Amino acid sequence: MSGGAFDYGDYKLTSIADSIIELIASNPTRECKHSQYTIEIFRKVAALCQVTFNAVHAVDRRECDGISDERLEETWRECEAKLRALVGEK
């Protein structure tokens, strides 16, 4: 079984996002708590990891599974819209 174009490396992005979410969840019990602004940055970075995973995974599927150019472009448009929302662009 193949690990795809990136030898399963794209899944590291979801692992990183999960770790950041765990940091957010543990914040109330930490001795040195992060500020709300820092937590908001953490949330955005976790979301960015997930969006980046979706984009990279689409490239992987285009290369290995043969999804269509149209499906890749559709996924990219979805990812691009989510990225713009994360940084507050319209």
Buried (B, 14 or more C-beta within 10 A) or exposed (E): EEEBBBEEEBBEBBEBBEEBBEBBEEBEEEEEEBEEEEBEEBBEBBBBBBBBBBBBBBBBBBEEEEBEEEBBEEBBEBBEEBBEEBEEEE
